[in-house]
């Protein structure tokens, strides 16, 4: 069982993301009652649930797991969840690609102006 499910935090995160409980339950493949069990610490999130919720709520997986009470801080663990590190690296790469595209466009415009 979950150690502590922060229902208020999840309710606010869903509200902020504009996602209903019914929509979340559907994405998790759960009934409304099964989702409600999570909020009452009667049903623990699976790893897949954490991944899906992190994507829907645009929050780190570690935060989702912590707020759901399924993770225990462990100083010996790596600083970052491996999947979270991959997502962060992907975000940085996407930002760099966007910057490169802008520079290419600017260069093309400047080259066109000089001709």
GIGIVEN-V840670 format. One record per pair of residues at least 24 apart in sequence whose ideal C-beta (glycine too) atoms are under 7 Angstrom apart, sorted by the first residue. I is the first residue (numbers start at 1). J is the second residue. Records with the same first field share a line. If there is no record, write none. Layout:
I: J ; J
This chain:
1: 41 ; 44
2: 41 ; 44 ; 68 ; 69 ; 70
3: 69
4: 41 ; 69
5: 38 ; 39 ; 41 ; 68 ; 69
6: 67
7: 39
9: 67
10: 67
13: 57 ; 59
17: 56 ; 57 ; 58
19: 56
24: 56
27: 52 ; 56
28: 52
41: 69
44: 70
45: 70
60: 84
